[in-house]
């Protein structure tokens, strides 16, 4: 038996190796891979701009935003609501005017019919004379007896039927969070205070540093792999380990000795890591061409 070449395609079976090779070339199939570092939002980055926050604020659901970005978003949504509300009010006023014009037209039609009825009262002799005359009421012409206005003409733009104007729904006055899609108010935003890592030997800028912030209590380094939470009264960021082992014992703020409740502890939503166990509903979809066998 002769020896086959490495890339021989004369075989009758479509092998697994050939499928993997063709799938890699065509982009077909399910791609399972670890997410790169550049594809993951850092825990201290804004959920809108995806850049490190200069003035970080957090929502009740734990989503971090830059104060300037989220306030700009809220103002833009309110301006959009104002514009849509003006269009809706204009539509309502137009409907009221149309109803009034329709009612006025009905009154005019009844009045005209009454006047025509009064004018057509004639004597019996005149009526009998009219009855002897040939009637033209049975005419079948499309233009007789005022039917010209009733029958549309599809080859004349002036008499062609027109499409109905689309209706505008009443806009919702609430502003929703761009991430959680829950109602959002500017007064509900909580200012966040990150504790900087003090390293005199590190002369890099804050953005260039790999370890930028630490826990306000234990001074543990914060990153995407470390679950964090924000203490609502002061806005300090601490680790969940600190909360479980220190704060939840007596529910007292370790820095200010204030009494805390469960609502004062807001878990900080992370951007995810390259490991599936630390992500929450992290999924990427990509449309690829279909490979037919």
ZINORHU-V774503 format. One record per backbone hydrogen bond with DSSP energy under -0.5 kcal/mol. NH is the residue of the N-H (numbers start at 1). CO is the residue of the C=O. Records with the same first field share a line. If there is no record, write none. Layout:
NH: CO, CO
This chain:
8: 5
15: 13
19: 15
20: 16
21: 17
22: 18
23: 19
24: 20
25: 21
26: 22
27: 23
28: 23
32: 30
33: 31
39: 36
40: 37
41: 271
45: 42
46: 51
47: 64
50: 46
53: 44
57: 65
58: 190
59: 63
62: 59
65: 57
67: 55
70: 66
71: 67
72: 68
73: 69
74: 70
75: 71
76: 72
77: 73
78: 74
79: 75
80: 76
81: 77
82: 78
83: 79
84: 80
85: 81
86: 82
87: 83
88: 84
89: 85
90: 86
91: 87
92: 88
93: 89
94: 90
95: 91
96: 92
97: 93
98: 94
99: 95
100: 96
101: 97
102: 98
103: 99
104: 100
105: 101
106: 102
107: 103
108: 104
109: 105
110: 106
111: 107
112: 108
113: 109
114: 110
115: 111
116: 112
117: 113
118: 114
119: 115
120: 116
121: 118
122: 120
127: 123
128: 124
129: 125
130: 126
131: 127
132: 128
133: 129, 130
139: 136
144: 141
146: 143
147: 144
149: 146
151: 147
152: 150
153: 159
154: 152
156: 153
157: 155
159: 156
160: 156
169: 167
177: 182
181: 177
184: 175
188: 185
189: 186
190: 58
192: 56
193: 235
194: 192
195: 214
196: 194
197: 212
198: 196
199: 197
202: 199
203: 201
209: 205
212: 210
214: 195
215: 220
216: 237
219: 215
222: 213
226: 223
227: 225
229: 238
230: 266
231: 236
232: 230, 264
234: 231
235: 231
237: 193
238: 229, 236
240: 227
243: 239
244: 240
245: 241
246: 242
247: 242
248: 243
249: 246
250: 246, 247
251: 247
252: 247
253: 258
257: 253
260: 251
264: 261
265: 262
266: 230, 264
267: 265
268: 228
269: 62, 267
278: 275
279: 276
283: 281
292: 290
